[in-house]
Amino acid sequence: MDNQMHYKNLDRKHVILINWSTLNAAGMHFHLKLLMAIPFYFTHILHFASW
């Protein structure tokens, strides 16, 4: 009984950890896309500003 409770608690922590790492990965992907898009937009703005 005591052991089973411990495993349930451990499992819950594990699920939270997995969700957190997935969110982190999604956030990193979004930030990378943003960082890659910034120079693209910046050159466009400069191009229009020079006209």
N, CA, C and O atoms as a Maestro MAE file, in Angstrom:
{
 s_m_m2io_version
 :::
 2.0.0
}

f_m_ct {
 s_m_title
 :::
 protein
 m_atom[204] {
  # First column is atom index #
  i_m_mmod_type
  r_m_x_coord
  r_m_y_coord
  r_m_z_coord
  i_m_residue_number
  s_m_chain_name
  s_m_pdb_residue_name
  s_m_pdb_atom_name
  i_m_atomic_number
  :::
  1 25 0.843 -1.199 0.000 1 A "MET " " N  " 7
  2 3 0.000 0.000 0.000 1 A "MET " " CA " 6
  3 2 0.877 1.247 0.000 1 A "MET " " C  " 6
  4 15 0.706 2.151 -0.818 1 A "MET " " O  " 8
  5 25 1.813 1.272 0.933 2 A "ASP " " N  " 7
  6 3 2.699 2.422 1.042 2 A "ASP " " CA " 6
  7 2 3.564 2.561 -0.211 2 A "ASP " " C  " 6
  8 15 3.799 3.662 -0.710 2 A "ASP " " O  " 8
  9 25 4.022 1.428 -0.696 3 A "ASN " " N  " 7
  10 3 4.870 1.410 -1.881 3 A "ASN " " CA " 6
  11 2 4.107 1.890 -3.115 3 A "ASN " " C  " 6
  12 15 4.647 2.615 -3.951 3 A "ASN " " O  " 8
  13 25 2.851 1.479 -3.215 4 A "GLN " " N  " 7
  14 3 2.033 1.857 -4.357 4 A "GLN " " CA " 6
  15 2 1.791 3.366 -4.366 4 A "GLN " " C  " 6
  16 15 1.808 3.994 -5.425 4 A "GLN " " O  " 8
  17 25 1.568 3.937 -3.200 5 A "MET " " N  " 7
  18 3 1.372 5.375 -3.081 5 A "MET " " CA " 6
  19 2 2.621 6.108 -3.547 5 A "MET " " C  " 6
  20 15 2.540 7.131 -4.228 5 A "MET " " O  " 8
  21 25 3.762 5.578 -3.177 6 A "HIS " " N  " 7
  22 3 5.034 6.181 -3.561 6 A "HIS " " CA " 6
  23 2 5.199 6.167 -5.081 6 A "HIS " " C  " 6
  24 15 5.653 7.147 -5.671 6 A "HIS " " O  " 8
  25 25 4.830 5.062 -5.702 7 A "TYR " " N  " 7
  26 3 4.948 4.951 -7.153 7 A "TYR " " CA " 6
  27 2 3.986 5.894 -7.867 7 A "TYR " " C  " 6
  28 15 4.315 6.450 -8.915 7 A "TYR " " O  " 8
  29 25 2.796 6.071 -7.294 8 A "LYS " " N  " 7
  30 3 1.819 6.980 -7.892 8 A "LYS " " CA " 6
  31 2 2.351 8.411 -7.845 8 A "LYS " " C  " 6
  32 15 2.219 9.168 -8.807 8 A "LYS " " O  " 8
  33 25 2.950 8.765 -6.718 9 A "ASN " " N  " 7
  34 3 3.509 10.097 -6.563 9 A "ASN " " CA " 6
  35 2 4.662 10.305 -7.536 9 A "ASN " " C  " 6
  36 15 4.796 11.373 -8.133 9 A "ASN " " O  " 8
  37 25 5.488 9.285 -7.691 10 A "LEU " " N  " 7
  38 3 6.634 9.331 -8.592 10 A "LEU " " CA " 6
  39 2 6.161 9.484 -10.037 10 A "LEU " " C  " 6
  40 15 6.740 10.238 -10.819 10 A "LEU " " O  " 8
  41 25 5.105 8.760 -10.372 11 A "ASP " " N  " 7
  42 3 4.558 8.800 -11.723 11 A "ASP " " CA " 6
  43 2 4.025 10.189 -12.048 11 A "ASP " " C  " 6
  44 15 4.205 10.680 -13.163 11 A "ASP " " O  " 8
  45 25 3.371 10.823 -11.081 12 A "ARG " " N  " 7
  46 3 2.815 12.156 -11.275 12 A "ARG " " CA " 6
  47 2 3.943 13.159 -11.528 12 A "ARG " " C  " 6
  48 15 3.843 14.025 -12.397 12 A "ARG " " O  " 8
  49 25 5.011 13.019 -10.752 13 A "LYS " " N  " 7
  50 3 6.162 13.903 -10.929 13 A "LYS " " CA " 6
  51 2 6.777 13.703 -12.304 13 A "LYS " " C  " 6
  52 15 7.191 14.663 -12.954 13 A "LYS " " O  " 8
  53 25 6.837 12.460 -12.743 14 A "HIS " " N  " 7
  54 3 7.414 12.118 -14.040 14 A "HIS " " CA " 6
  55 2 6.592 12.730 -15.176 14 A "HIS " " C  " 6
  56 15 7.148 13.252 -16.143 14 A "HIS " " O  " 8
  57 25 5.273 12.659 -15.051 15 A "VAL " " N  " 7
  58 3 4.375 13.222 -16.065 15 A "VAL " " CA " 6
  59 2 4.561 14.733 -16.141 15 A "VAL " " C  " 6
  60 15 4.614 15.303 -17.231 15 A "VAL " " O  " 8
  61 25 4.661 15.382 -14.979 16 A "ILE " " N  " 7
  62 3 4.873 16.829 -14.928 16 A "ILE " " CA " 6
  63 2 6.195 17.185 -15.607 16 A "ILE " " C  " 6
  64 15 6.280 18.165 -16.348 16 A "ILE " " O  " 8
  65 25 7.216 16.385 -15.348 17 A "LEU " " N  " 7
  66 3 8.534 16.613 -15.933 17 A "LEU " " CA " 6
  67 2 8.486 16.486 -17.451 17 A "LEU " " C  " 6
  68 15 9.086 17.288 -18.166 17 A "LEU " " O  " 8
  69 25 7.774 15.480 -17.939 18 A "ILE " " N  " 7
  70 3 7.640 15.267 -19.384 18 A "ILE " " CA " 6
  71 2 6.905 16.444 -20.020 18 A "ILE " " C  " 6
  72 15 7.324 16.952 -21.060 18 A "ILE " " O  " 8
  73 25 5.809 16.877 -19.395 19 A "ASN " " N  " 7
  74 3 5.050 18.009 -19.915 19 A "ASN " " CA " 6
  75 2 5.906 19.267 -19.944 19 A "ASN " " C  " 6
  76 15 5.853 20.039 -20.901 19 A "ASN " " O  " 8
  77 25 6.697 19.472 -18.889 20 A "TRP " " N  " 7
  78 3 7.550 20.651 -18.788 20 A "TRP " " CA " 6
  79 2 8.599 20.650 -19.891 20 A "TRP " " C  " 6
  80 15 8.846 21.681 -20.516 20 A "TRP " " O  " 8
  81 25 9.221 19.488 -20.135 21 A "SER " " N  " 7
  82 3 10.258 19.393 -21.167 21 A "SER " " CA " 6
  83 2 9.660 19.591 -22.558 21 A "SER " " C  " 6
  84 15 10.305 20.158 -23.440 21 A "SER " " O  " 8
  85 25 8.424 19.122 -22.752 22 A "THR " " N  " 7
  86 3 7.753 19.296 -24.038 22 A "THR " " CA " 6
  87 2 7.446 20.766 -24.273 22 A "THR " " C  " 6
  88 15 7.643 21.282 -25.373 22 A "THR " " O  " 8
  89 25 6.961 21.442 -23.227 23 A "LEU " " N  " 7
  90 3 6.687 22.873 -23.314 23 A "LEU " " CA " 6
  91 2 7.970 23.637 -23.594 23 A "LEU " " C  " 6
  92 15 7.987 24.565 -24.402 23 A "LEU " " O  " 8
  93 25 9.042 23.240 -22.922 24 A "ASN " " N  " 7
  94 3 10.338 23.881 -23.113 24 A "ASN " " CA " 6
  95 2 10.816 23.731 -24.549 24 A "ASN " " C  " 6
  96 15 11.325 24.683 -25.141 24 A "ASN " " O  " 8
  97 25 10.653 22.545 -25.104 25 A "ALA " " N  " 7
  98 3 11.073 22.283 -26.480 25 A "ALA " " CA " 6
  99 2 10.254 23.113 -27.463 25 A "ALA " " C  " 6
  100 15 10.793 23.646 -28.432 25 A "ALA " " O  " 8
  101 25 8.954 23.221 -27.212 26 A "ALA " " N  " 7
  102 3 8.083 24.019 -28.071 26 A "ALA " " CA " 6
  103 2 8.466 25.494 -27.983 26 A "ALA " " C  " 6
  104 15 8.475 26.203 -28.989 26 A "ALA " " O  " 8
  105 25 8.781 25.943 -26.777 27 A "GLY " " N  " 7
  106 3 9.201 27.327 -26.571 27 A "GLY " " CA " 6
  107 2 10.510 27.624 -27.276 27 A "GLY " " C  " 6
  108 15 10.675 28.686 -27.877 27 A "GLY " " O  " 8
  109 25 11.443 26.681 -27.202 28 A "MET " " N  " 7
  110 3 12.730 26.851 -27.862 28 A "MET " " CA " 6
  111 2 12.542 26.922 -29.376 28 A "MET " " C  " 6
  112 15 13.183 27.734 -30.043 28 A "MET " " O  " 8
  113 25 11.675 26.083 -29.915 29 A "HIS " " N  " 7
  114 3 11.409 26.055 -31.352 29 A "HIS " " CA " 6
  115 2 10.819 27.391 -31.800 29 A "HIS " " C  " 6
  116 15 11.187 27.925 -32.847 29 A "HIS " " O  " 8
  117 25 9.896 27.923 -30.990 30 A "PHE " " N  " 7
  118 3 9.264 29.207 -31.292 30 A "PHE " " CA " 6
  119 2 10.293 30.330 -31.274 30 A "PHE " " C  " 6
  120 15 10.291 31.197 -32.148 30 A "PHE " " O  " 8
  121 25 11.179 30.311 -30.265 31 A "HIS " " N  " 7
  122 3 12.204 31.340 -30.154 31 A "HIS " " CA " 6
  123 2 13.192 31.272 -31.313 31 A "HIS " " C  " 6
  124 15 13.640 32.304 -31.814 31 A "HIS " " O  " 8
  125 25 13.531 30.055 -31.737 32 A "LEU " " N  " 7
  126 3 14.446 29.892 -32.868 32 A "LEU " " CA " 6
  127 2 13.818 30.432 -34.146 32 A "LEU " " C  " 6
  128 15 14.495 31.077 -34.947 32 A "LEU " " O  " 8
  129 25 12.536 30.175 -34.340 33 A "LYS " " N  " 7
  130 3 11.830 30.684 -35.515 33 A "LYS " " CA " 6
  131 2 11.803 32.206 -35.488 33 A "LYS " " C  " 6
  132 15 11.984 32.865 -36.512 33 A "LYS " " O  " 8
  133 25 11.573 32.750 -34.295 34 A "LEU " " N  " 7
  134 3 11.525 34.196 -34.119 34 A "LEU " " CA " 6
  135 2 12.886 34.814 -34.419 34 A "LEU " " C  " 6
  136 15 12.981 35.824 -35.116 34 A "LEU " " O  " 8
  137 25 13.945 34.191 -33.880 35 A "LEU " " N  " 7
  138 3 15.307 34.688 -34.098 35 A "LEU " " CA " 6
  139 2 15.695 34.617 -35.569 35 A "LEU " " C  " 6
  140 15 16.419 35.480 -36.065 35 A "LEU " " O  " 8
  141 25 15.221 33.598 -36.263 36 A "MET " " N  " 7
  142 3 15.517 33.457 -37.683 36 A "MET " " CA " 6
  143 2 14.712 34.453 -38.515 36 A "MET " " C  " 6
  144 15 15.156 34.875 -39.583 36 A "MET " " O  " 8
  145 25 13.532 34.827 -38.027 37 A "ALA " " N  " 7
  146 3 12.665 35.744 -38.762 37 A "ALA " " CA " 6
  147 2 13.088 37.204 -38.589 37 A "ALA " " C  " 6
  148 15 12.852 38.021 -39.478 37 A "ALA " " O  " 8
  149 25 13.709 37.539 -37.459 38 A "ILE " " N  " 7
  150 3 14.094 38.925 -37.175 38 A "ILE " " CA " 6
  151 2 15.011 39.515 -38.262 38 A "ILE " " C  " 6
  152 15 14.715 40.599 -38.765 38 A "ILE " " O  " 8
  153 25 16.107 38.847 -38.640 39 A "PRO " " N  " 7
  154 3 16.956 39.427 -39.689 39 A "PRO " " CA " 6
  155 2 16.226 39.584 -41.021 39 A "PRO " " C  " 6
  156 15 16.470 40.537 -41.762 39 A "PRO " " O  " 8
  157 25 15.335 38.650 -41.318 40 A "PHE " " N  " 7
  158 3 14.551 38.698 -42.552 40 A "PHE " " CA " 6
  159 2 13.674 39.949 -42.585 40 A "PHE " " C  " 6
  160 15 13.648 40.668 -43.584 40 A "PHE " " O  " 8
  161 25 12.956 40.205 -41.489 41 A "TYR " " N  " 7
  162 3 12.108 41.391 -41.401 41 A "TYR " " CA " 6
  163 2 12.948 42.657 -41.375 41 A "TYR " " C  " 6
  164 15 12.578 43.678 -41.954 41 A "TYR " " O  " 8
  165 25 14.097 42.574 -40.687 42 A "PHE " " N  " 7
  166 3 14.979 43.726 -40.551 42 A "PHE " " CA " 6
  167 2 15.506 44.170 -41.917 42 A "PHE " " C  " 6
  168 15 15.535 45.365 -42.208 42 A "PHE " " O  " 8
  169 25 15.918 43.227 -42.745 43 A "THR " " N  " 7
  170 3 16.421 43.559 -44.081 43 A "THR " " CA " 6
  171 2 15.296 44.107 -44.949 43 A "THR " " C  " 6
  172 15 15.534 44.973 -45.791 43 A "THR " " O  " 8
  173 25 14.080 43.617 -44.758 44 A "HIS " " N  " 7
  174 3 12.936 44.130 -45.501 44 A "HIS " " CA " 6
  175 2 12.660 45.572 -45.133 44 A "HIS " " C  " 6
  176 15 12.406 46.408 -46.000 44 A "HIS " " O  " 8
  177 25 12.710 45.863 -43.828 45 A "ILE " " N  " 7
  178 3 12.474 47.226 -43.341 45 A "ILE " " CA " 6
  179 2 13.549 48.162 -43.893 45 A "ILE " " C  " 6
  180 15 13.247 49.268 -44.341 45 A "ILE " " O  " 8
  181 25 14.802 47.712 -43.858 46 A "LEU " " N  " 7
  182 3 15.910 48.515 -44.384 46 A "LEU " " CA " 6
  183 2 15.747 48.741 -45.884 46 A "LEU " " C  " 6
  184 15 16.041 49.823 -46.391 46 A "LEU " " O  " 8
  185 25 15.283 47.726 -46.581 47 A "HIS " " N  " 7
  186 3 15.083 47.819 -48.024 47 A "HIS " " CA " 6
  187 2 14.012 48.857 -48.357 47 A "HIS " " C  " 6
  188 15 14.175 49.650 -49.284 47 A "HIS " " O  " 8
  189 25 12.921 48.847 -47.596 48 A "PHE " " N  " 7
  190 3 11.846 49.812 -47.824 48 A "PHE " " CA " 6
  191 2 12.246 51.210 -47.381 48 A "PHE " " C  " 6
  192 15 11.802 52.205 -47.953 48 A "PHE " " O  " 8
  193 25 13.097 51.277 -46.349 49 A "ALA " " N  " 7
  194 3 13.546 52.574 -45.846 49 A "ALA " " CA " 6
  195 2 14.488 53.250 -46.842 49 A "ALA " " C  " 6
  196 15 14.538 54.478 -46.915 49 A "ALA " " O  " 8
  197 25 15.229 52.458 -47.604 50 A "SER " " N  " 7
  198 3 16.190 53.014 -48.557 50 A "SER " " CA " 6
  199 2 15.508 53.520 -49.836 50 A "SER " " C  " 6
  200 15 16.111 54.264 -50.610 50 A "SER " " O  " 8
  201 25 14.278 53.125 -50.049 51 A "TRP " " N  " 7
  202 3 13.566 53.554 -51.246 51 A "TRP " " CA " 6
  203 2 13.159 55.013 -51.177 51 A "TRP " " C  " 6
  204 15 12.548 55.528 -52.114 51 A "TRP " " O  " 8
  :::
 }
 m_bond[203] {
  # First column is bond index #
  i_m_from
  i_m_to
  i_m_order
  :::
  1 1 2 1
  2 2 3 1
  3 3 4 2
  4 3 5 1
  5 5 6 1
  6 6 7 1
  7 7 8 2
  8 7 9 1
  9 9 10 1
  10 10 11 1
  11 11 12 2
  12 11 13 1
  13 13 14 1
  14 14 15 1
  15 15 16 2
  16 15 17 1
  17 17 18 1
  18 18 19 1
  19 19 20 2
  20 19 21 1
  21 21 22 1
  22 22 23 1
  23 23 24 2
  24 23 25 1
  25 25 26 1
  26 26 27 1
  27 27 28 2
  28 27 29 1
  29 29 30 1
  30 30 31 1
  31 31 32 2
  32 31 33 1
  33 33 34 1
  34 34 35 1
  35 35 36 2
  36 35 37 1
  37 37 38 1
  38 38 39 1
  39 39 40 2
  40 39 41 1
  41 41 42 1
  42 42 43 1
  43 43 44 2
  44 43 45 1
  45 45 46 1
  46 46 47 1
  47 47 48 2
  48 47 49 1
  49 49 50 1
  50 50 51 1
  51 51 52 2
  52 51 53 1
  53 53 54 1
  54 54 55 1
  55 55 56 2
  56 55 57 1
  57 57 58 1
  58 58 59 1
  59 59 60 2
  60 59 61 1
  61 61 62 1
  62 62 63 1
  63 63 64 2
  64 63 65 1
  65 65 66 1
  66 66 67 1
  67 67 68 2
  68 67 69 1
  69 69 70 1
  70 70 71 1
  71 71 72 2
  72 71 73 1
  73 73 74 1
  74 74 75 1
  75 75 76 2
  76 75 77 1
  77 77 78 1
  78 78 79 1
  79 79 80 2
  80 79 81 1
  81 81 82 1
  82 82 83 1
  83 83 84 2
  84 83 85 1
  85 85 86 1
  86 86 87 1
  87 87 88 2
  88 87 89 1
  89 89 90 1
  90 90 91 1
  91 91 92 2
  92 91 93 1
  93 93 94 1
  94 94 95 1
  95 95 96 2
  96 95 97 1
  97 97 98 1
  98 98 99 1
  99 99 100 2
  100 99 101 1
  101 101 102 1
  102 102 103 1
  103 103 104 2
  104 103 105 1
  105 105 106 1
  106 106 107 1
  107 107 108 2
  108 107 109 1
  109 109 110 1
  110 110 111 1
  111 111 112 2
  112 111 113 1
  113 113 114 1
  114 114 115 1
  115 115 116 2
  116 115 117 1
  117 117 118 1
  118 118 119 1
  119 119 120 2
  120 119 121 1
  121 121 122 1
  122 122 123 1
  123 123 124 2
  124 123 125 1
  125 125 126 1
  126 126 127 1
  127 127 128 2
  128 127 129 1
  129 129 130 1
  130 130 131 1
  131 131 132 2
  132 131 133 1
  133 133 134 1
  134 134 135 1
  135 135 136 2
  136 135 137 1
  137 137 138 1
  138 138 139 1
  139 139 140 2
  140 139 141 1
  141 141 142 1
  142 142 143 1
  143 143 144 2
  144 143 145 1
  145 145 146 1
  146 146 147 1
  147 147 148 2
  148 147 149 1
  149 149 150 1
  150 150 151 1
  151 151 152 2
  152 151 153 1
  153 153 154 1
  154 154 155 1
  155 155 156 2
  156 155 157 1
  157 157 158 1
  158 158 159 1
  159 159 160 2
  160 159 161 1
  161 161 162 1
  162 162 163 1
  163 163 164 2
  164 163 165 1
  165 165 166 1
  166 166 167 1
  167 167 168 2
  168 167 169 1
  169 169 170 1
  170 170 171 1
  171 171 172 2
  172 171 173 1
  173 173 174 1
  174 174 175 1
  175 175 176 2
  176 175 177 1
  177 177 178 1
  178 178 179 1
  179 179 180 2
  180 179 181 1
  181 181 182 1
  182 182 183 1
  183 183 184 2
  184 183 185 1
  185 185 186 1
  186 186 187 1
  187 187 188 2
  188 187 189 1
  189 189 190 1
  190 190 191 1
  191 191 192 2
  192 191 193 1
  193 193 194 1
  194 194 195 1
  195 195 196 2
  196 195 197 1
  197 197 198 1
  198 198 199 1
  199 199 200 2
  200 199 201 1
  201 201 202 1
  202 202 203 1
  203 203 204 2
  :::
 }
}
